[in-house]
Amino acid sequence: MRAHLDGRLVAEHARCWARHQTLTDPDHADAATVMRHPYHRSGSVAAAAEVAQPDLPAYDRVFHLIEGGGGEE
C-alpha cells in the first residue's frame, strides 16, 4: 500500500490480508509513546487533541478489495 501527497510518496507499507488484525509499526509505537509522555506527566488528558478513528474497511471497499467495493465513501 502506498500513500502520496502532492505527487510525493509519503508512506509505503506491505498489505496484511489477515482478518481482525491490528498491526503497528514499532517505530510508530515508539513515537506515540514519546508524544504521550507530556500528557501523562501533567495528569491531564484534556489537553490531548481529538483524533478521528479511520474506517479502514472503507478503503478496502473503495479499492474493490472486499465485497461492495467501488462505492463512494
C-alpha positions as CSV (number, residue, x, y, z in Angstrom):
1,M,0.0,0.0,0.0
2,R,1.4,3.4,-0.9
3,A,0.3,6.9,0.1
4,H,1.2,10.0,-1.9
5,L,0.9,13.7,-1.1
6,D,1.3,16.3,-3.8
7,G,2.8,13.6,-6.0
8,R,5.4,12.6,-3.4
9,L,5.5,9.2,-1.8
10,V,5.0,9.7,1.9
11,A,4.2,6.2,3.2
12,E,4.6,2.6,2.0
13,H,3.6,-0.5,3.9
14,A,3.0,-4.1,3.0
15,R,-0.7,-5.0,3.0
16,C,-1.8,-7.5,5.6
17,W,-4.7,-9.7,4.3
18,A,-5.4,-11.3,7.7
19,R,-8.8,-10.6,9.2
20,H,-9.3,-9.0,12.6
21,Q,-5.7,-7.9,12.9
22,T,-4.2,-4.6,14.1
23,L,-0.6,-4.2,13.1
24,T,1.5,-1.4,14.4
25,D,4.9,-0.4,13.1
26,P,7.3,-0.4,16.1
27,D,8.7,3.0,15.1
28,H,5.2,4.4,15.2
29,A,4.5,2.9,18.6
30,D,7.8,4.4,19.9
31,A,6.9,7.8,18.5
32,A,3.4,7.6,20.1
33,T,4.9,6.8,23.5
34,V,7.2,9.8,23.3
35,M,4.3,12.1,22.2
36,R,2.1,10.8,25.1
37,H,4.7,11.5,27.7
38,P,3.9,15.2,28.4
39,Y,0.2,14.3,28.9
40,H,1.0,11.5,31.4
41,R,3.3,13.9,33.4
42,S,0.7,16.6,33.6
43,G,-2.0,14.2,34.8
44,S,-4.5,15.7,32.3
45,V,-5.8,14.1,29.2
46,A,-8.0,17.1,28.4
47,A,-5.0,18.7,26.6
48,A,-4.8,15.9,24.1
49,A,-6.2,16.6,20.6
50,E,-9.2,14.6,19.4
51,V,-8.3,12.4,16.5
52,A,-10.9,10.7,14.3
53,Q,-10.6,6.9,14.0
54,P,-10.4,5.8,10.4
55,D,-12.9,3.4,8.9
56,L,-10.2,1.1,7.4
57,P,-12.6,-1.3,5.7
58,A,-13.9,1.8,3.8
59,Y,-10.5,1.9,2.0
60,D,-10.9,-1.8,1.1
61,R,-14.4,-1.1,-0.4
62,V,-13.2,1.9,-2.4
63,F,-10.3,-0.1,-3.9
64,H,-12.6,-3.1,-4.6
65,L,-10.7,-5.3,-2.1
66,I,-13.8,-6.5,-0.3
67,E,-17.5,-7.1,-1.2
68,G,-19.4,-4.0,-2.1
69,G,-16.2,-2.3,-3.4
70,G,-16.0,0.7,-5.6
71,G,-18.5,2.8,-3.7
72,E,-18.0,6.4,-2.7
73,E,-17.2,6.8,1.0
